[in-house]
Amino acid sequence: MSTGGFATSRSRSAGGRWIEEWDPEDVRFWEARGKRIARRNLVLSVASEHIGFSVWSMWSVLVLFMSPRIGLPFTPGEKFLLVVTPTLVGAVLRLPYSHAVTRFGGRNWTVFATAVLLVPASAAAYFVQRPGTPLWVFLVIGALGGVGGGNFASSMTNITAFFPQRHQGWALGLNAGGGNLGVAVVQLLGLLVIATAGDTHPAYVAAFYLPLIVAVALLAALRMDNLAPVRSEQGSQRDALRTPHTWWISLLYIGTFGSFIGYGFAFGLVLQTQFGSSPLEAASYTFLGPLLGSFARPFGGRLADRWGGALVTAWTFVAMAAGTGGLLLASAQGSFGLFVGGFTVLFVLTGIGNGSTYKMIPAVFAEQAGREVTDGGDATAAFARARRLSGAVIGIAGAVGALGGVAVNLAFRGAYGSEGGSGAPAFLAFLGFYALCVAVTWVVYLRPAARTRRPLEASPVRRGVTRV
């Protein structure tokens, strides 16, 4: 039975809890019933993604403990390799994780994606306290931890379908920001362990998450919903791959999210390598940047809702380039305070850019749907296709953006790999890339000629202008 755009079945197939019809663009339906359901799913999605990010980025904390004192005398280069491995695997998994939501349902996949985190967390808790464990064992465990990075793509694809386009900047920003916060929380937990139990008990960090994983998986099973309309037509990802906007936005997301996750994984090691910081000193500063960057992400989405994602993204990259110049100055002067302060500002800017860049995805395809309707196309089909493409592009951009984190850590590994190495070559590379992103945003989305080719159309659903 369908009432006001809503019909639900609690027993469709073995999966259960399927909502058969869902139209969040229907204002009456949204205010009466849709908003409450969407928010409930958003809360549990944030919880699952948060723990996924924590497990994914756990190695940025565990490497701070690794020293001859606990029988794990790894070199800085080997430690950077340990943080690169989960970053790479998490990036690769994002595309299939995004597709899995359309195949198995958001609730069902969230339950699985959360429960599977028990494997890398348990393995890390066991082996990280065993002296003499070879590097390859930790590389395998780190690779398993990459499943936490895949959670982001499935969560974002799922939540996009729950919210109307007019609220997606804030909803996606909140969902992603709550997940990104997992980077800061696991680093704060590492600081707490070092401050209370010393720097020889890394297993406490991994073990802390075991009961949380079980609890969130159970809550997701009991309280989340699957959306039948989110099941995409075959070939949505293939269509998205043929769309130029997919690759332009993915490039921008390398600069924002790639920087966030790359800096989050590497910051502690950079402080240890460049300034000789102790584990306690490094852990005392590493959590602050990811914390502020995570909180900044929803506000980046909110700013994009108001001013347009492209404009906010462009100015964010300008500021990131300036901040990177500050890091070069701090490195040249050997100023620890300026270096930490500059990195913290960069984290905030990456959070804003993450929110604004992701807001561009549904806005671009909603704009295209509006043009199709203006040219005489069917509104229902056009906007349904826009939502399917948005979900596919979210997965693709998330995967490509996370690969930026791999590039960041490889750049740091190359810069600091030799005795007495400096981070300056890495920072110069980042500065050049941010300048490229400013140019791309201007040429493709902001300059008058681009706007002439892509006139903004009024959405018949929203009755307003879609700001890209």
N, C-alpha and C positions, 0 to 999 in steps of 0.2 A: 504494500500500500504506500502511496506517495502523497505527502502533504506538504505544500509549500516548498517543494524542491528537496524533500528529505524522505528517504525510506530506509529502513534498517532491517537487517536480518541477523539474529544471534547464532544461527546454526548452519550457515551456508558452508558446506563441505567440512572437512576436518579443521579448517582454520578458525571458523567461528567469528563472531563480531565483525561482520561485513556491513558497511553502509553502501547500499546499492545506488542511490542517487544523491548528488551533492552539487549545489549551485551557490557558492558563497557570494557571487556577484548579485544575487537576488537580495536586495536590502532587507525586505521583510523577513525572509527566511534567516538571514544572517543575524538580525537583531533578536528574533524570537528563539532560535535554537542553535543555529550554526556556530555563533561566537563561543558559546559555552563548551561545545564539543571540541572546537578547534583549540581552545585554550587548554583544555585538559590534555589533549594529545601533545600540545606544545611543551607543557611542563615535563611530561615523561620523556619526550624526545630530547629535551635539554639535559635531563639527568643521565640518559644513556650516552649521549654524545660527550658529556662532560667526563664521564668515567673512561670512555674510549680515548679521549685526548690525554687523560692522565696516564693510562697504560702505554699509549703510543710514545709519549714524551718522557716516560720514566727513566729512560737511559741517559737523558740529560742530567739527571740527579745521581743515578747509580755510578756513573763514571767518576764523579767527584770523590767517591769513597775508595775507588780502586787505587791501591798503592802497595808498596812492599809490606806495609804493616799488616795487611790482611791477606798476604800471599798472592796478590794480583798486580805485579809490577809492570803494567802496560805503559807504553810510551805515549806522548801526546798524539802522535799520528795514529796509533792504534785506537785511542779513545775517540778521536774524531771519526774513525771508521765505524765505531760502535754506534755513534749517533746518526751517521749517514744511513746505516742499514735499515732501521725501522722507518725512517723518513721515505726512503725509496719504495719499500714494500707498501707502505700506507698510500703513497701516491698511485702506484699501479693498481691497487685494489679499489680505488675510488670509482672507477668506471663500472666494473661489475657490481659493486655495492649499489650504485645508483640504479642500475637496471634491475637489481633484485627486488626493489620496492614495487616496480611495475609487474613483476612476475609473481611474487609471493604475498604481497600486501605489506603495508607499512608496519602494522602491529606485529605480524608474524616475523618479519625480518628483524625488527628491533629486538624482539625476544632472543632470537638466535645470535644476532650480532653482539648483544650484551653478554649472553651466557658464555660465548666462545672466548671472551677475555680472561676467563679463569685459567686457560691453558698457559698463556705467556706470563701472567701474574704469578701463578704457582711455580712455574719453572724458574722465574727470576728469584723468587723468595728462597728457593732451595739451593740453587747453584751459586748465587752471589756471595754466600758465606762459606764456600768450599775453597780453601787455599789451593793454588796450583791448577785450577780449572783452566783449560786452554782457551785461547781467544776464539777459536771456531765455535765452541759451545755457546759462548755469549753472542756471537754473530747469529747463530741459529735462533736463539731465544729472542734477540732483538728483531729478527725478521718476523717471528711469530707475533711480536708486539705490534707489528705494522697493521694488524687487523683493526686496532683501535683507530688508526687514521682513516680506514674505510668508512667508519661510522658516520663521519661528517657528510659524505655524499648521499648516503641513503637517508639520513635524517633530513637534510635540506630538501631533497627531492620530495619526501613525504610531506613536510610542512608546507612547501609551496602550494600543494594541491588543497590544503585545508583553508587557506586564507584568500580573501579577495585581493585583486591586484592593488587596490588603493592602500592596503595595509601590509603588503609584502615586504616593503623596505624595513619597517619596524620588526615584523615577525621574523624575517630571515636574520636580521641583525641580532635580535634577542636569542634566537636559537643558536646561531653560530657563536655569538659572544659567550653564551653560557657554556658552550662546548670548549671554546678557546680558553676559558677560565681554568680548565683542567690542567693546562700547562703551568699556570701560576700556582695552583693548589698543590700539585705534586712537588713543585720546587719548595713551596712553603713547608710542606710536610718533611722534605729532606732537611731543611733548616732546623725544624723542630727536633728531628731525630738526632742530628749532629749536636745540637745545643744541650739535649737532655741525656742522651745515651752515648755520645761520642761518635767519632767518625769511623768506627769499626763495626757498625751494625746496619749495613744497607738492607738486609732482609726485612727489617721492620717496615720500610717504605713499601715494598711490594705486598707484604702480608696484610697491610692495612686495607687494601682494596678488595680482598677476597669476599668478606661478608657484604660489602657494598654492591659488588657485581651481582651476587645472588639476589639481594633485595630489589634492585632495580629491574632485573629480569622478571621477577615475579610480579612486580607492580605493572610492568608493561603488558604482561600476559593478561592481567586482570582488568586493566583500565583503558588500554589503548584500542583503537579501531583501525580496520582496514577500509580503504576507499576503493570501491570497485571502479569508479571512473578513472582512477589514476593508472589503471592498466593500459599501457600505451599500445598503439597499433604497432605491428611489426615494422621495423625500419625507422623508428623515431630517432635513434642514435645515428643511424646512417644518414638520415636527412640533416640532422644537426651538424654532422661532420662536413657536409657540403655547403654549409652556411658560413659566409665570411665572418659574420659577427661572432661566431663561436671562437674563432681563432684570435680575433682582435681582443675580445674580452678575456680570453685565456691568457694572452700575453700580459694584459694589465694585471690579472690576478697573480701571475708569477711575481710581479713587483710588489704587490700588497701582501697576500697571504704567504707567498714564498719567503718574503722577508720576515714576516711574523714568526713562522714556524722554524725557519732556518736560524734566526737570531735566538729564538727561545731554546732551541736544542744546544746551541753553541756558546751562549753568553758566558756560562760558568767556566767552560774550558778556556775561552778567550781570556778571561780575567786571570785564571791560573797560569796560562802560558805567557801572557804579555806583562803581567804585573806581579807574578809569583804569589798570588793570593792562596791562602790556606782553604781547605774545604769549607770551614765555617765562614770565612770572609766572603768566598765566592757565593755560597748559598744565601748569605745575608742580603745580597743585591739582585740575584738572578730572578727572584719571583716578582719583583716590583714592576718591571717592564711588561711582562705578559699579563699581569693583573690589570694594569691600567689599559693596556691594549685591548683586552677582552671587554672591559667595561665601555671602551670607546666604540666598539663595533656597532651596537644598536644605535648609537647616536650618529654614526656615519650613515646608517640606513635612514634614520629620521631626517637628517640633512638632505639626503638624496630624494626623499619623498617631497621635500619642500622646494629644493633648488635644481634638482636633476642630478642623476648619478654621474654623468660625464663631467659636469662642471666641478662638483665636489672632488671627484677622482683626480682631475687635472691639477687643481690647487694642492691636493694632498701630495702628489708626486713632486711638485715644485718645493714644498716644504721638506719632503724626505731628502731631496737632493741637497738642500741647504743643511739639514741635519747631518748628512754624511760628510759634508765638508767640515762640520764641527768635529766629527770623529777623527778626521785626518789631522786637524790642528791639535786635538788632544793627544793623539798618538805621537806626533812630532815633539810635543812639549813634555810627554810623559806624565800628563795630568790625570790621575786616577779619578778625581771628582768630576772633571769635565767629561771624561770618557763615559762614566756611568750615567751622568746626567744626559749626555747626548744620546746614548743608547735608549734611555727611558723615553725620551721625546720621540725617538724613531718608533718605538713600540706603540705609543699612542697614535701616531700617524698611520701606522700599518692597520691598526684597528679601524680607524675612520675610513681608510681606503678599502678595507675588506667589505665593510657595510655598503659603501657607495657603489663599488664595482659590482657586487652581487645584485644590487637593486637594478642595475642596468639590464640584467638578463630578462626578467619579465617585462620591463618597460619596452625594450627593443621589439620583442615579439608581439606585445599588445599593440604597439604602433603599427607593425606590419599588418596585423589583423584588422585594425581600423582602416587602413588603406584598402584592404580587400573588400570590406563592407562598403566603403565609399564608391568603389568601382562596380558595385552590384553583387558582390559575393554574399553568401549566406553567413549571417552573424554568428549563429550557433557553431557552425563548422569551423569558421575562421578562428574564433576565440578558443575553441576546444583544441585546435591544432597548435595555437600559440602556447597553451598551457603544457601540452605534451612536449613541444620543442624546448620550452623553458626548463622543464624537468630534465630533459636529456642534456642540455647545455650546462646546467648546474653540475651534473656529474662530470662532464668533460672538463669544464673549467676548474672544478675542484681538483681533479687528477693532475692536470697540467700545472696548476698553481702550486700544488704540493711538491712537484718536481723542482720548483724554484727553491724550496727548502734544501733539497739535495745539492743544488748548485751552490747555494750559500755555504753549506758545510764543506763542500769540496774546495771552494775558494779559500776558506779559512785553513783547511788542511794543507793546501798548497802554500799559503802564505806563512804559516807557522811551522811547517813540517821540518824545516832545516834549523840547525842550531842558531839561536839569535835572530830568528825570523821576525818579520814585522807584518802587521795587518794591513799596511798601506796599499799593497797591490790589490787586495780584496776590496777595500773600500773604494778605490778608484774604479774598479769594475762595477760596483754597485751604483756609483754616481753616474757612470755612463749609461747604465741601463735605465735608471730613473729618468734621465734626460730623454731617452728614446720613448719611454712611456708617455711623457708629457707631449711629445711630438705626435705620437699615434692618436692620443685622445683628442688633440686639437684637429688633426687632419681628418679623422674619420667621423668624429661626433660633434665638434664644436664650431668649426669655421663656417662662415656663411654659405660657402659653396656646398659643403656637406649637408647643411640644413635645407638648402634648396633641392638637393637630390632626394632628401628624406623628409618631406614635409610632415610635421606633427599633426596627427589627425585626432579629432575628438572621439573618444570611445563611447559608443552608444550605451554601453553598460555603465560606465563611470560618469558620463555626461561632463567630462572635463578633458583637460589636455594631459596626455601621457608625456611626462618629462623623461627623456633619456639622459 
